[in-house]
């Protein structure tokens, strides 16, 4: 199991996956916005999305788990 974690406090700008989606290593799964800059978040390994713990517009803290993969 793997997790995609917020590198800093940010706002969720776009979520590109949902539970059950199969993703590849390097695939963009969501976009965060901080200081008026967009930060694409990519999967570090292939897998299936088990859980999405954020939604568009959410403010997330640094080190928050955003997506869980299995």
C-alpha positions, -999 to 999 in steps of 0.1 A, spaced: 0 0 0 12 35 -9 1 70 -1 2 103 -19 11 130 6 8 168 5 44 183 4 31 215 19 0 233 31 -21 239 -1 -56 240 -16 -68 211 -37 -73 225 -72 -82 193 -91 -87 156 -84 -81 134 -114 -89 99 -100 -116 81 -80 -116 49 -60 -112 18 -81 -92 36 -109 -60 18 -120 -31 42 -123 5 39 -137 37 51 -121 42 87 -129 5 94 -137 -8 127 -125 -35 121 -99 -43 155 -85 -32 191 -86 -26 213 -55 -24 251 -55 -1 271 -31 11 306 -34 -8 309 -68 13 281 -83 -1 247 -94 17 216 -82 8 184 -100 11 153 -77 20 120 -94 19 84 -84 53 70 -74 41 35 -82 14 18 -102 -17 5 -84 -54 9 -78 -69 39 -60 -83 26 -27 -93 59 -11 -94 96 -20 -92 117 12 -97 151 -3 -120 171 -26 -116 201 -49 -115 232 -27 -102 215 4 -74 232 23 -48 205 33 -20 206 57 16 195 50 21 158 52 -17 151 49 -25 118 32 -45 127 1 -48 94 -18 -43 58 -7 -32 32 -33 -32 -5 -31 
